[in-house]
Amino acid sequence: MEFSEYLNEPVGGSGFFIWKEALWLPRWRVYALPDSLAVQENLEATAYKMNLLRDFFGHPLVVTSWYRPASYNALIGGSSRSSHQDGLACDFIVKGQESHDMRNVLKDHLKEFNIRLEAEATPHLHIDLRCSASHSNDQRYFKANARIL
């Protein structure tokens, strides 16, 4: 399979998300290849969560940033500990909805989905999978400049 064909394949068993969305680096206008099997598996796990969220919201999700190699993450000012670098985070908007409203809807369901949610008022939602099942819902709703629990 050629790379261009691979980009249109679903991420893992995802029904809604393709590799093109997971690997696109808009500032550089290129696709990033996962640098390890672990990153690829993380991207697939994140796609699974994104599918659940799409069903939860009942609207399409538009990815704004997913996998970021360390050099790209540094260029755009991402945290040096960003879960995007490991394929464990995704930024997105809920099509036709205000991100602030969707953040408020989702924040009470974080433990149910076993995800974390960035609380910052941004034009997108940021979720990541870097959490433990033992974390309370409050520990999953974080500010980007605060210590990660």
C-alpha positions in Angstrom: 0.0 0.0 0.0 1.3 3.4 -0.9 1.7 6.1 1.8 -1.1 8.2 0.3 -3.5 5.3 0.5 -2.4 4.5 4.1 -3.4 8.0 5.1 -7.0 7.4 4.2 -7.2 4.1 6.2 -9.0 4.1 9.6 -6.9 4.5 12.7 -7.1 1.1 14.3 -10.7 0.0 14.3 -11.9 3.6 14.2 -15.1 4.2 12.4 -14.7 7.9 12.1 -11.0 8.9 12.2 -8.3 8.2 9.5 -4.5 8.4 9.7 -4.5 11.7 7.7 -6.2 13.4 10.7 -3.9 11.8 13.3 -0.6 12.6 11.5 -1.1 16.0 9.9 1.2 18.8 11.1 -0.5 22.0 9.9 2.4 24.5 10.5 4.8 22.3 8.5 2.1 21.1 6.1 3.4 17.5 6.2 2.4 14.2 7.8 4.4 12.8 10.6 5.1 9.1 10.8 4.8 7.5 14.2 8.4 6.9 15.4 7.6 3.6 17.2 5.0 0.8 17.4 4.1 2.2 20.9 3.1 5.5 19.4 1.1 3.8 16.7 -0.7 1.8 19.4 -1.3 5.0 21.4 -2.8 6.7 18.4 -5.2 3.7 17.9 -6.2 3.9 21.6 -6.8 7.6 21.3 -8.9 7.0 18.1 -11.0 4.5 20.1 -11.7 7.2 22.8 -12.4 9.8 20.0 -15.0 7.4 18.6 -16.7 7.1 22.0 -16.7 10.9 22.3 -18.2 11.4 18.8 -21.1 9.1 19.9 -21.4 10.9 23.2 -21.7 14.3 21.6 -23.8 13.1 18.7 -21.9 15.4 16.3 -18.8 14.9 14.1 -15.4 15.9 15.7 -12.9 17.9 13.7 -9.3 17.2 14.7 -7.1 20.3 15.0 -4.0 18.5 16.4 -3.2 14.9 17.3 0.3 13.4 17.0 3.2 15.8 17.3 6.8 14.7 17.1 8.9 16.5 19.8 10.5 19.0 17.4 7.1 20.1 16.0 5.7 20.2 19.5 8.5 22.5 20.6 8.0 24.7 17.5 4.4 25.4 18.3 5.0 26.0 22.0 3.7 22.7 23.3 4.6 21.4 26.8 7.8 19.3 26.8 5.7 16.7 28.6 2.8 16.9 26.1 0.9 13.7 25.6 0.6 14.6 21.9 4.2 13.5 21.5 3.2 10.0 22.5 0.0 9.9 20.5 -2.0 10.0 23.7 -3.7 13.4 23.2 -6.0 15.0 20.6 -7.3 18.5 20.2 -10.6 18.8 18.4 -13.8 20.8 18.0 -17.3 19.4 18.0 -18.8 20.5 14.7 -21.5 23.1 15.1 -21.0 23.4 18.8 -19.2 25.9 21.1 -16.1 24.3 22.7 -16.9 26.0 26.0 -20.3 24.4 26.1 -18.9 21.0 25.1 -16.2 21.2 27.7 -18.8 21.8 30.4 -20.9 18.8 29.1 -17.9 16.5 29.1 -16.2 17.5 32.3 -18.6 15.4 34.4 -17.9 12.2 32.3 -14.1 12.0 32.4 -13.9 9.1 34.7 -16.5 7.2 32.6 -14.3 7.7 29.5 -11.0 7.3 31.4 -9.6 10.5 29.9 -8.3 13.9 31.1 -9.7 17.2 29.8 -7.8 20.5 29.6 -9.9 23.2 31.4 -8.4 26.2 29.6 -10.8 28.4 27.6 -9.5 27.5 24.1 -11.3 27.3 20.8 -10.9 23.5 20.9 -11.1 20.7 23.4 -8.0 18.8 24.5 -8.3 15.2 25.8 -5.6 12.9 26.7 -5.2 9.3 28.0 -2.4 9.9 30.5 -4.4 9.1 33.6 -5.2 6.3 36.0 -8.5 4.7 36.5 -8.1 5.6 40.2 -8.1 9.3 39.4 -11.2 11.1 40.5 -13.2 13.2 38.0 -11.7 16.4 39.5 -8.2 15.1 39.0 -9.0 14.7 35.3 -10.0 18.3 34.7 -6.8 20.3 34.6 -5.3 23.6 33.7 -2.4 23.4 31.2 -0.1 25.5 33.4 -0.9 23.4 36.5 1.0 20.3 37.6 -0.2 17.2 35.8 -1.8 14.8 38.4 
